[in-house]
Amino acid sequence: MEDKKIRSSKMVVCVTGGAGYIASFLVKKLLEKGYTVHATLRNLEDKSKVGLLKSLPNAEGKLKLFQADIYRPEEFEQAIQGCEFVFHVATPYVHSDGFQYKNKVEAAVESVKNIGMACIKYGTVKRLIYTGTVLAASPLKDDGNGFKDLMDETCWTPLNVQFPFGDDFVRA
């Protein structure tokens, strides 16, 4: 067990979208286990998100923040450089005309490609872990009326579900 602790204290990992709900919990757990964490945020000027991450136990000296946005994929490269593992948790949040991608799905797919290419470029990354999007699972009941009591493998979002925030995703 001690060898594992020594190994984790030397390992550098990257978590994209570091202040998100899942990512911030992951950052917390990684810091608790002694990893050095490179976390990306869309905006380093967002005091609440930066403050959340900097307040985590063991953040001082073990957490480095990087500004990176899926719509500017080259920004992830510096955060990935020198890491052994990359947890790609970031996802496009809003999408409107003027972005180089036609919709959020295209932006998400391109971000995975670009982050994967950065992992290859630096040659230190042993594993890229991609979580996908919150749109992949839903606790909605099959008939769309109400929510299930718990989430499991039956919670994959049906392809015909309508989202109130726009219909800019690709349908099969």
N, C-alpha and C positions, 0 to 999 in steps of 0.2 A: 504494500500500500504506500509506503514511503517513497518508493521509486516513482510511482505514478504522480505523487505530489511534486516531486522534484522536476519531472518531465513537464507537467502542466505549468510550472512556474517559469519555464523557459519558452513555452510555446506562444506564438502570436496568432490570433484568429481575427477574422473580420466579420462583422455583422452589419449588413446593409439595412437601412431603415431603422436604425438603432433605438429610436424613441417610440416606435410603435408599440402596441399592446403586447404582442408576442415577442418581438425583438427585445424590448426593454427587460422582459423577464429572462430571456436567454442571456442577455448581457450580464444581468445580475448573477445568474447561476455560474456563468463562466468566470466572472471576477471572484466569486466565492471559492471556486476551485483553483484559483491562482493563475489563470490565464491572463496574458496581456491581450486586451481587446481594442481593435480598431473599429469604431462604430461610425457609420455615416448618417448624416442628417441632411434634409433638403436645405435647411437654413440654420447656420450656426448663430444667427442673431436672435433666434427664438429662445428667449431666456427660460421659458417654462420647460421646454424639452431638454435644453442643455443642462439646466439645473437638476432635472430629474435624473439624468445619467450621472452627473458629477456627484450627486448625493448618495449614490449606491455604495455599499460597503466595498472597500478595497479599490475604489475608483482612482484615488490619488496614486499616481505613479504607474497604474496598470491600465488606465483607460485613455485612449487618444481619440479625439473627435475629428472627423473630416466632413467637409461640406461636399455633398454629391447628390445629384438629381438624375433620375432615370432619363429625363429629357436631355441631359448632357452626360452621356455615358462615360466619356473620357475622364470625368471627375472621380470615378471609382478607382482608377488605376493606382493612385498614390496610397489609398487605404489598403489595397490588396497587396501591394509590394511587401515582400518579406513574410507574408502569412502562410501558415500550413493548412488552414481550413478557412473556407469562406461560407458563411451562412447568408444566403441571399433571401432576405425577408422583405425588402423594399418592394413596393408596388405603386403603379401610377395612382395618384389620388384624384386629381381633376384633369379633365381634358377639354380643350376647346380649340377652335380653329387657330391656325398660326403655328402649331407645333409641327415638327418634322414627321410625325406619325399620324396616320389617319384616325386612329382610335386608341383606347387604353390597351386593348389586346395586342395590337401591333407594338405599342411601346413596351409592354411587358415582355413579349417574345424577343424583341431586339435587345432589351436590357440583359436578358439571360445570355444571349449570344455574346454581347459585348463584355459582360463580366466573365464569361467563360474564356473568351479570348485573352483577357487581362490575366487570368489565372495561368493560362498556358505561357503567355509572354514572360512572366517573371520566374516560372519554373520551380517555385517553392511550394505551391499549393498542391496538397495531396488529395484533397476532396473538396468539391463544391456541393453544398447542400442547398437545394432550392425548395422553398415552401409553397410557391404558387400564390394564388390570390384568394381573398376571402369569398369571392364569388364562386369558388369551386364547391363549397359546402354550405348547406342551409338547414336550419332546424325546422323549416316549414313542413307541415303535414302534407301528405301526397296530394290531397285535394286543394291545397293552398289556403285552407281556412284554419288559422291558428298554428301553434308551434308544438313540436314533439317535446316530451319530457326530458330527453337526453339526446346527445349527439353521438352517432356511431357511423359505420360504413353505409347505412341507409340514407344518410343525410347529403349525398351528392346532389348538387343543384340540378333539377331537371332542365333540359335544353330549352323548353318553352316558357320558362319563368320570365315574367316582366318585372323590370326594375324601375322604381319611380324616379331615379336620378338620370335617366336617359337610356337610350337603346343603341349605344355606340359599340356594342360588342358583337363579335362574329357569331352567327348562328350556324349550326351544322346542317 
